[in-house]
């Protein structure tokens, strides 16, 4: 995450064969609209929910590029829950628990908005579309850059 210091990050666990997969289009729109103002969208392919991300990293990248013209960064395929959960995901879940305080991610396309200062600002359910994130993203981008 240090390479994103001072930027607003939208962290999303993504999958290529999910009912929410068309959200890639909206995520790309956010990236193109706000990327030059300091927004980074980081898609994290995950196969923990219904085996909906079966491909390897090259297949995932090719699918995202050809199907949704995705140009925002994608991480390597990772786990968001369990003992093998990526440390970044362990941290955001602990910082911004879900409904009833649960820390686990319940499905693909769960989103976390991280401010310029590295604070987890908000957690969004998979049903929250990227278009609904315009106002929270604008608010996060309006925060002054972190003095370094």
C-alpha positions in Angstrom: 0.0 0.0 0.0 2.9 2.4 0.5 3.0 3.0 -3.2 -0.4 4.6 -2.9 0.5 7.0 0.0 -1.4 10.3 -0.3 -3.9 8.8 -2.7 -7.5 7.7 -2.2 -7.9 4.0 -2.7 -11.0 2.0 -3.5 -10.2 -1.6 -2.7 -12.5 -4.2 -4.3 -12.5 -8.0 -4.3 -13.4 -8.9 -7.9 -14.5 -12.0 -9.8 -15.0 -12.7 -13.5 -18.0 -15.0 -13.3 -20.2 -13.2 -10.8 -23.6 -11.5 -11.1 -21.8 -8.3 -10.0 -19.0 -8.6 -12.6 -20.6 -5.9 -14.8 -19.5 -3.5 -12.0 -16.2 -3.5 -13.7 -17.7 -1.0 -16.2 -18.6 1.4 -13.4 -15.2 0.9 -11.6 -13.5 1.8 -14.8 -15.6 5.0 -15.2 -14.6 6.0 -11.7 -11.0 5.4 -12.4 -11.1 7.4 -15.6 -13.0 10.2 -14.0 -11.0 10.6 -10.8 -7.7 8.9 -11.4 -5.9 12.1 -12.3 -7.2 13.6 -9.0 -5.6 10.9 -6.9 -8.1 8.0 -6.9 -6.6 4.5 -7.2 -8.9 1.6 -7.8 -7.3 -1.7 -6.8 -9.1 -4.8 -8.0 -8.2 -7.9 -6.1 -9.3 -11.1 -7.9 -10.6 -13.7 -5.4 -12.0 -17.2 -5.9 -13.4 -17.7 -2.4 -17.1 -17.1 -3.3 -18.7 -19.7 -5.5 -15.5 -20.4 -7.4 -16.3 -17.4 -9.6 -12.7 -16.4 -10.3 -11.2 -19.7 -11.6 -8.7 -18.2 -14.0 -5.0 -17.5 -13.5 -3.7 -14.0 -13.4 -3.1 -13.8 -17.2 -6.6 -15.0 -17.9 -8.1 -12.6 -15.5 -6.2 -9.6 -16.9 -7.2 -10.6 -20.5 -10.9 -11.0 -19.5 -10.9 -7.6 -17.8 -9.2 -5.9 -20.6 -11.1 -7.4 -23.5 -14.6 -7.5 -21.9 -14.6 -4.3 -19.8 -11.6 -2.3 -21.1 -10.2 -2.3 -17.5 -7.1 -0.2 -17.1 -7.0 0.2 -13.3 -4.6 -2.0 -11.4 -5.4 -5.6 -10.5 -3.5 -7.4 -7.8 -2.5 -11.0 -7.9 -5.2 -13.4 -7.1 -5.6 -13.6 -3.3 -7.8 -14.6 -0.4 -9.8 -12.0 1.5 -11.0 -14.4 4.3 -9.5 -17.2 6.4 -6.1 -18.0 7.6 -4.5 -17.2 4.2 -6.2 -13.8 3.8 -4.0 -11.1 2.4 -2.7 -8.8 5.2 -4.2 -5.7 3.5 -7.6 -7.4 3.6 -7.2 -8.5 7.2 -6.5 -4.8 8.1 -9.4 -3.2 6.2 -11.9 -5.7 7.6 -10.7 -5.1 11.1 -10.8 -1.3 10.6 -14.3 -1.2 9.1 -16.4 -4.3 10.1 -19.5 -5.2 8.3 -23.1 -5.7 9.5 -23.3 -6.7 13.2 -19.5 -6.2 13.5 -18.6 -9.2 11.3 -15.1 -8.8 9.8 -15.5 -11.4 7.0 -16.2 -10.4 3.5 -19.5 -11.9 2.5 -19.3 -11.8 -1.4 -17.5 -10.6 -4.4 -17.3 -6.8 -5.1 -17.2 -5.7 -1.5 -15.5 -2.3 -1.5 -13.4 -0.4 1.0 -12.7 3.3 0.6 -9.3 4.4 2.1 -8.5 8.1 2.5 -5.4 9.9 1.6 -4.2 9.6 5.2 -4.5 5.8 5.1 -7.7 5.7 7.2 -10.4 3.2 6.1 -13.3 5.6 5.5 -16.1 3.3 4.6 -17.1 -0.3 3.7 -19.6 -0.9 0.9 -21.7 -4.0 0.2 -21.5 -5.7 -3.2 -24.9 -4.3 -4.1 -23.6 -0.7 -3.9 -22.7 0.2 -7.5 -19.7 2.2 -8.5 -22.0 5.0 -9.7 -23.2 5.3 -6.1 -19.7 5.9 -4.9 -19.2 9.2 -6.8 -20.1 11.4 -3.8 -18.0 9.4 -1.2 -15.0 9.4 -3.6 -15.3 13.1 -4.3 -15.5 13.8 -0.5 -12.4 11.7 0.1 -10.5 13.4 -2.8 -11.4 16.8 -1.3 -9.3 16.0 1.8 -6.0 17.8 1.8 -3.0 15.7 0.7 -1.0 14.2 3.6 2.1 16.2 4.5 5.1 14.1 4.0 
